[in-house]
Amino acid sequence: MKGRRSRARIALGVLVAATAGATACAAPVAPVPAIPPTTAPGAAPGGPAVVRFTATPPGPAPAVVALSWQVTGPAGASLTCSLDTDGDGADDLTFACADVGGRNATVAAPASYTARLTVSDGARTATATTTVTVTPPTLAVETFDVAIRQQTSLTPSVQAAFDAAAQRWGSILARGVPAAAVNIGAGACGAANGAINETVDDLTIDVWVGPIDGVGNVLGQAGPCAVGSQDGLPRFGVMQFDQADLADLEAGGQLGDVILHEMGHVLGFGTRWSAKGVLTGAGGADPRFVGARAMAEYSALGRGGPVPVEADGGYGTADAHWSEAVFNNELMTGYLDPGSNPLSRLSLASMADLGYQVDLGRGTAYTLPGTAALAAARAAAAADPTPQPEVVPLEPVTVARQR
């Protein structure tokens, strides 16, 4: 990148490094059905009430279970919520609670137990319970493996960056997915992919680095090319980069973050949201991610409700990233910021909403930026505007599960 290296747009599908100093990367909406409460809500006369308290539907262990609620209280009252997330009768978490919120509980082994929510206004309390059910694993315990196939020669440092990203995602995704037969011809993904005719377990990514158009303009493209017929999760994808822009990112110390970000898109972040029914309002002014687990992490960050998704930046940035105006330097926003770009529990939880089994403990510490930080970021963006990204979308095909 040229210009002010500190500001980079990352869109999925195609990364575009703008001559003004921005790097772009694209993706593509159906609502998630409501989950009815499993017990009657609780209420205290004249005091707080639990309108709704639910757990996400049963899933195989290890599972991330979203406990979600809606509470009310007397006008002007400050409400405190306490949660028994594991059913042992003791509260595990106590915090100031918003009207609508949630928290995630990680359940390592098959179980069925009762979680409890207590809400207090300081004088009166209301309690509600819900049943948490986690079923036995459907697959043998195995790691999630990301295999990198070099379609061009990579320098040792670039190869190390790809390997590090593959290892990081492999540690985040707690269990592998069913193997699938993938049969795709060379170049059939709309990118420089090689031919593949093999059983893939769990994800194979073809990587191509070479000349495209020099520094600036098109940086490359990335995304899934083949998805499983039953789970809709990617089994084969492509990451393609312009060597001139890659060298510039490496020199600026941002290569690792960009590769980690783009590999997230290959895994389905932004690229499978519409297909999985976790994106609402696409193409509008206020798109939102409505997966229960991501919403629980958003609540834990101090907000509530569906998670804000980027509406600006055009195709390639909009509807495929967290909102920059809300999340600023979180890695899966559409813009790469100077310094730290943490991959937070929010992003990891969104992968669980896609159907992966996730270790939320692998997320990087992150807090929502304050008003001053956001104002500074917006001023910097206004002073250094970026052009619309040029996107060549990758349309995934469906492949059959191997039994």
C-alpha positions as CSV (number, residue, x, y, z in Angstrom):
1,M,0.0,0.0,0.0
2,K,1.1,3.6,-0.5
3,G,0.0,6.7,1.3
4,R,-1.1,6.4,4.9
5,R,-0.4,2.8,5.7
6,S,-2.3,3.0,9.0
7,R,-5.7,2.9,7.2
8,A,-6.6,-0.2,5.2
9,R,-10.0,-1.5,4.0
10,I,-10.3,-5.2,3.9
11,A,-13.1,-6.6,1.8
12,L,-13.7,-10.3,1.2
13,G,-13.8,-11.9,-2.2
14,V,-11.3,-9.4,-3.5
15,L,-8.9,-7.4,-1.6
16,V,-8.2,-4.0,-3.2
17,A,-5.2,-1.9,-2.3
18,A,-6.1,1.6,-3.2
19,T,-3.4,4.1,-4.3
20,A,-4.7,6.5,-1.6
21,G,-3.5,4.1,1.0
22,A,-6.4,1.7,1.6
23,T,-6.6,-2.0,1.3
24,A,-9.9,-3.5,0.5
25,C,-11.2,-7.2,0.7
26,A,-16.3,-9.0,-0.3
27,A,-19.4,-11.3,0.3
28,P,-22.9,-11.3,0.0
29,V,-30.5,-12.7,4.3
30,A,-33.0,-14.5,6.1
31,P,-34.1,-14.1,9.7
32,V,-33.3,-16.6,12.4
33,P,-36.4,-18.2,13.8
34,A,-37.2,-17.2,17.4
35,I,-36.6,-19.8,20.1
36,P,-39.5,-20.1,22.5
37,P,-38.8,-20.0,26.3
38,T,-38.6,-23.4,28.0
39,T,-40.1,-22.2,31.2
40,A,-42.6,-19.7,32.3
41,P,-41.1,-16.2,32.9
42,G,-40.6,-14.9,36.4
43,A,-41.8,-11.6,37.9
44,A,-41.8,-9.7,41.1
45,P,-45.0,-7.7,41.8
46,G,-44.2,-4.0,41.1
47,G,-40.6,-4.9,40.5
48,P,-38.4,-6.5,37.8
49,A,-39.7,-9.2,35.5
50,V,-38.1,-11.8,33.2
51,V,-40.1,-11.6,30.0
52,R,-38.0,-14.2,28.2
53,F,-35.1,-16.5,29.1
54,T,-33.9,-19.1,26.4
55,A,-31.0,-21.3,25.5
56,T,-29.9,-22.0,21.9
57,P,-31.2,-25.3,20.4
58,P,-29.4,-28.6,21.3
59,G,-26.1,-29.2,19.7
60,P,-23.3,-31.7,19.9
61,A,-20.5,-31.3,22.5
62,P,-18.4,-29.3,22.8
63,A,-21.0,-26.6,22.4
64,V,-21.3,-22.8,22.8
65,V,-24.8,-22.3,24.3
66,A,-26.2,-18.8,24.1
67,L,-28.4,-17.9,27.1
68,S,-30.6,-15.0,26.0
69,W,-33.1,-12.9,27.8
70,Q,-35.5,-9.9,27.9
71,V,-36.1,-8.3,31.3
72,T,-38.0,-5.3,32.5
73,G,-38.0,-3.2,35.6
74,P,-39.5,-0.1,37.3
75,A,-38.9,3.1,35.4
76,G,-35.5,4.5,36.1
77,A,-34.4,1.4,38.1
78,S,-30.9,0.0,37.6
79,L,-31.1,-3.8,37.0
80,T,-28.6,-6.4,38.1
81,C,-28.6,-9.9,36.5
82,S,-27.1,-13.0,38.0
83,L,-26.6,-16.2,36.0
84,D,-26.1,-19.8,37.0
85,T,-24.8,-21.0,33.6
86,D,-23.9,-24.6,34.6
87,G,-26.9,-25.7,36.7
88,D,-24.9,-26.2,39.9
89,G,-27.2,-23.9,41.9
90,A,-24.5,-21.2,42.3
91,D,-24.4,-18.0,40.3
92,D,-21.4,-17.8,38.0
93,L,-21.9,-14.2,36.7
94,T,-23.3,-11.0,38.1
95,F,-23.5,-7.8,36.1
96,A,-25.5,-4.8,35.2
97,C,-28.0,-6.0,32.6
98,A,-29.7,-4.3,29.7
99,D,-33.4,-5.0,28.8
100,V,-32.2,-7.4,26.1
101,G,-29.0,-9.4,26.5
102,G,-27.2,-12.7,26.7
103,R,-24.1,-14.6,27.7
104,N,-22.4,-17.7,26.2
105,A,-21.8,-20.8,28.2
106,T,-19.3,-23.4,26.9
107,V,-20.4,-27.0,27.6
108,A,-17.6,-29.5,27.0
109,A,-19.5,-32.8,27.4
110,P,-23.1,-34.1,26.7
111,A,-25.4,-32.8,29.4
112,S,-28.9,-31.6,30.2
113,Y,-29.4,-29.2,33.1
114,T,-31.3,-26.1,34.2
115,A,-29.7,-22.7,33.9
116,R,-31.1,-19.8,36.0
117,L,-31.4,-16.1,35.5
118,T,-32.1,-13.8,38.5
119,V,-32.8,-10.1,37.9
120,S,-32.9,-7.5,40.8
121,D,-33.7,-3.8,41.1
122,G,-31.9,-3.7,44.5
123,A,-35.1,-4.4,46.5
124,R,-37.0,-7.1,44.6
125,T,-35.9,-10.0,42.4
126,A,-37.4,-12.2,39.7
127,T,-36.1,-15.6,38.5
128,A,-36.6,-17.7,35.5
129,T,-35.0,-21.0,34.3
130,T,-34.3,-22.7,31.0
131,T,-33.1,-26.1,30.0
132,V,-29.7,-26.5,28.4
133,T,-29.2,-29.6,26.4
134,V,-26.0,-30.7,24.7
135,T,-26.0,-33.9,22.8
136,P,-23.2,-36.5,22.3
137,P,-20.7,-35.6,19.5
138,T,-21.7,-36.7,16.0
139,L,-18.0,-37.2,14.9
140,A,-15.0,-38.7,16.5
141,V,-12.8,-36.2,18.3
142,E,-10.5,-34.6,15.8
143,T,-8.8,-31.3,15.2
144,F,-9.8,-28.9,12.5
145,D,-7.0,-29.0,9.9
146,V,-6.4,-26.3,7.3
147,A,-4.2,-27.4,4.4
148,I,-2.4,-24.8,2.3
149,R,-1.6,-25.7,-1.3
150,Q,1.0,-23.4,-2.9
151,Q,0.0,-22.6,-6.5
152,T,3.1,-20.3,-6.8
153,S,6.3,-20.3,-4.8
154,L,6.1,-18.3,-1.6
155,T,8.9,-16.7,0.3
156,P,9.6,-18.3,3.7
157,S,8.2,-15.3,5.6
158,V,5.0,-15.3,3.5
159,Q,4.6,-19.1,3.9
160,A,5.1,-18.7,7.6
161,A,2.3,-16.1,7.7
162,F,-0.1,-18.5,6.0
163,D,0.9,-21.3,8.2
164,A,0.4,-19.2,11.3
165,A,-3.1,-18.2,10.2
166,A,-4.0,-21.8,9.4
167,Q,-2.8,-22.9,12.9
168,R,-4.7,-20.1,14.6
169,W,-8.0,-20.9,12.9
170,G,-7.3,-24.6,13.5
171,S,-7.0,-23.9,17.3
172,I,-10.1,-21.8,17.3
173,L,-12.3,-24.4,15.6
174,A,-12.6,-27.0,18.3
175,R,-13.6,-30.0,16.1
176,G,-13.3,-31.0,12.5
177,V,-16.1,-31.3,10.0
178,P,-17.1,-34.3,8.0
179,A,-14.7,-35.1,5.1
180,A,-16.1,-34.4,1.6
181,A,-15.1,-35.3,-1.9
182,V,-14.1,-32.2,-3.9
183,N,-13.7,-32.4,-7.7
184,I,-13.0,-29.0,-9.2
185,G,-11.0,-28.1,-12.3
186,A,-8.1,-25.7,-12.5
187,G,-9.3,-22.0,-12.6
188,A,-12.9,-23.0,-12.0
189,C,-13.2,-20.9,-8.8
190,G,-12.9,-17.6,-10.6
191,A,-9.3,-17.4,-9.3
192,A,-6.0,-19.1,-9.8
193,N,-6.9,-22.4,-8.1
194,G,-5.4,-25.7,-9.1
195,A,-7.4,-28.7,-10.0
196,I,-8.5,-30.8,-7.0
197,N,-10.0,-34.3,-7.0
198,E,-9.7,-35.7,-3.5
199,T,-11.4,-36.1,-0.2
200,V,-10.9,-33.0,1.9
201,D,-10.7,-33.1,5.7
202,D,-11.3,-30.3,6.9
203,L,-10.4,-27.4,4.6
204,T,-8.0,-27.0,1.7
205,I,-7.0,-23.5,0.5
206,D,-5.1,-22.8,-2.7
207,V,-2.7,-19.8,-2.4
208,W,-1.4,-17.9,-5.4
209,V,0.9,-14.9,-5.2
210,G,2.0,-13.2,-8.3
211,P,1.9,-10.0,-10.4
212,I,-1.6,-8.5,-11.0
213,D,-1.4,-4.8,-11.5
214,G,1.4,-3.5,-9.3
215,V,1.0,-1.5,-6.1
216,G,-2.5,-0.3,-5.5
217,N,-5.8,-1.2,-7.2
218,V,-6.5,-5.0,-7.1
219,L,-4.7,-6.7,-4.2
220,G,-6.3,-10.1,-4.8
221,Q,-9.4,-12.2,-3.9
222,A,-10.3,-14.8,-1.3
223,G,-13.3,-16.9,-0.5
224,P,-14.8,-20.4,-0.4
225,C,-15.2,-22.3,-3.6
226,A,-16.9,-25.6,-2.4
227,V,-19.2,-26.1,0.6
228,G,-20.5,-29.3,2.2
229,S,-23.9,-30.5,1.1
230,Q,-25.2,-31.0,4.6
231,D,-23.6,-28.3,6.7
232,G,-23.0,-25.7,4.1
233,L,-19.5,-25.1,5.5
234,P,-16.5,-24.5,3.2
235,R,-14.2,-27.4,2.2
236,F,-12.1,-25.7,-0.5
237,G,-11.2,-22.1,-1.1
238,V,-8.8,-19.7,-2.7
239,M,-6.6,-16.8,-1.6
240,Q,-4.9,-14.9,-4.3
241,F,-2.7,-11.8,-3.8
242,D,-0.7,-9.3,-5.9
243,Q,2.9,-9.8,-4.9
244,A,3.6,-6.0,-5.0
245,D,0.9,-5.3,-2.4
246,L,1.8,-8.3,-0.3
247,A,5.4,-7.1,0.0
248,D,4.1,-3.7,1.0
249,L,1.8,-5.2,3.7
250,E,4.7,-7.3,5.0
251,A,7.0,-4.3,5.2
252,G,4.4,-2.5,7.2
253,G,3.9,-5.4,9.6
254,Q,0.3,-6.0,8.6
255,L,0.6,-9.1,6.5
256,G,-0.3,-11.6,9.3
257,D,-3.5,-9.7,10.2
258,V,-4.6,-9.5,6.5
259,I,-4.1,-13.2,5.9
260,L,-5.8,-14.2,9.2
261,H,-8.8,-11.9,8.2
262,E,-9.0,-13.3,4.6
263,M,-8.8,-16.9,5.8
264,G,-11.8,-16.1,8.0
265,H,-13.7,-15.2,4.8
266,V,-12.7,-18.5,3.2
267,L,-14.1,-20.2,6.3
268,G,-17.4,-18.4,5.9
269,F,-17.2,-15.1,7.8
270,G,-19.3,-12.8,5.6
271,T,-19.3,-15.2,2.7
272,R,-21.8,-17.6,4.2
273,W,-23.9,-15.3,6.4
274,S,-26.8,-15.0,3.8
275,A,-26.8,-18.8,3.1
276,K,-26.9,-19.5,6.9
277,G,-29.7,-17.0,7.6
278,V,-27.8,-14.9,10.1
279,L,-27.8,-11.6,8.2
280,T,-30.8,-9.2,8.1
281,G,-31.1,-5.9,6.3
282,A,-28.5,-6.6,3.6
283,G,-28.2,-3.8,1.1
284,G,-29.8,-1.4,3.5
285,A,-28.5,1.3,5.9
286,D,-28.5,-0.9,9.0
287,P,-27.6,-4.6,8.3
288,R,-27.4,-6.8,11.4
289,F,-26.0,-10.2,12.3
290,V,-28.6,-12.2,14.2
291,G,-26.8,-15.3,15.3
292,A,-27.6,-16.0,19.0
293,R,-24.0,-16.6,20.1
294,A,-22.6,-13.5,18.5
295,M,-25.4,-11.5,20.0
296,A,-24.6,-12.9,23.4
297,E,-20.9,-11.7,23.0
298,Y,-22.2,-8.3,21.8
299,S,-24.2,-8.1,25.0
300,A,-21.2,-9.0,27.1
301,L,-19.4,-6.1,25.5
302,G,-22.1,-3.8,26.9
303,R,-24.6,-3.6,24.1
304,G,-27.6,-5.6,23.2
305,G,-29.6,-7.0,20.3
306,P,-28.4,-7.9,16.8
307,V,-24.8,-7.1,16.0
308,P,-24.1,-4.1,13.7
309,V,-22.7,-5.0,10.3
310,E,-20.9,-2.7,7.9
311,A,-23.3,-0.8,5.6
312,D,-20.7,1.3,3.7
313,G,-17.8,0.7,1.4
314,G,-19.7,-0.9,-1.5
315,Y,-19.8,-4.6,-2.5
316,G,-16.9,-6.3,-1.0
317,T,-17.0,-4.4,2.3
318,A,-20.7,-3.8,3.1
319,D,-22.8,-6.7,4.5
320,A,-19.7,-8.8,5.1
321,H,-17.9,-7.3,8.1
322,W,-18.6,-5.9,11.5
323,S,-19.4,-2.2,11.5
324,E,-16.3,0.0,11.6
325,A,-18.2,2.8,13.2
326,V,-19.0,0.5,16.2
327,F,-16.1,-1.9,16.4
328,N,-13.2,0.2,15.0
329,N,-10.0,-2.0,15.3
330,E,-11.6,-5.5,15.7
331,L,-9.9,-7.6,13.0
332,M,-13.1,-8.6,11.1
333,T,-14.3,-5.0,10.4
334,G,-13.8,-3.9,6.9
335,Y,-10.8,-1.7,7.7
336,L,-7.3,-2.6,9.0
337,D,-6.2,-0.2,11.7
338,P,-2.8,0.7,12.9
339,G,-1.5,-1.2,15.9
340,S,-3.5,-4.1,17.4
341,N,-6.4,-5.6,15.4
342,P,-7.8,-8.2,17.8
343,L,-9.8,-11.3,16.7
344,S,-12.3,-11.1,19.5
345,R,-14.7,-13.6,21.1
346,L,-17.5,-11.8,19.1
347,S,-16.0,-13.0,15.8
348,L,-15.3,-16.5,17.2
349,A,-18.9,-16.7,18.4
350,S,-20.2,-15.8,14.9
351,M,-18.3,-18.8,13.5
352,A,-20.3,-21.0,16.0
353,D,-23.5,-19.4,14.6
354,L,-22.4,-20.7,11.2
355,G,-22.2,-24.3,12.5
356,Y,-18.6,-24.7,13.7
357,Q,-17.7,-25.9,17.1
358,V,-15.6,-23.1,18.6
359,D,-13.2,-22.5,21.5
360,L,-14.2,-19.0,22.6
361,G,-11.1,-19.0,24.9
362,R,-9.0,-18.5,21.8
363,G,-10.3,-15.0,21.2
364,T,-8.1,-11.9,21.8
365,A,-9.1,-9.5,24.6
366,Y,-11.2,-6.7,23.1
367,T,-13.4,-3.8,24.4
368,L,-15.6,-1.5,22.5
369,P,-13.9,1.8,21.7
370,G,-15.0,4.9,23.5
371,T,-16.5,8.0,21.9
372,A,-13.2,9.8,21.6
373,A,-11.5,6.8,19.8
374,L,-14.3,6.5,17.4
375,A,-14.3,10.2,16.6
376,A,-10.6,10.1,15.9
377,A,-11.0,7.1,13.6
378,R,-13.9,8.7,11.7
379,A,-11.9,11.9,11.2
380,A,-8.9,9.9,9.9
381,A,-11.2,8.0,7.5
382,A,-12.7,11.3,6.2
383,A,-9.2,12.8,5.7
384,D,-8.1,9.7,3.7
385,P,-11.1,8.5,1.7
386,T,-10.8,5.2,-0.1
387,P,-12.3,4.2,-3.5
388,Q,-14.8,1.4,-4.0
389,P,-13.2,-2.0,-4.1
390,E,-13.2,-4.0,-7.3
391,V,-14.7,-7.4,-6.5
392,V,-14.6,-10.7,-8.3
393,P,-16.9,-12.9,-6.1
394,L,-16.2,-16.5,-5.6
395,E,-19.4,-18.6,-5.9
396,P,-19.1,-21.8,-4.0
397,V,-20.3,-25.2,-5.3
398,T,-21.8,-27.9,-3.1
399,V,-19.9,-31.1,-2.5
400,A,-21.1,-34.4,-0.9
401,R,-20.1,-35.6,2.5
402,Q,-18.0,-38.7,2.6
403,R,-19.3,-41.5,4.8
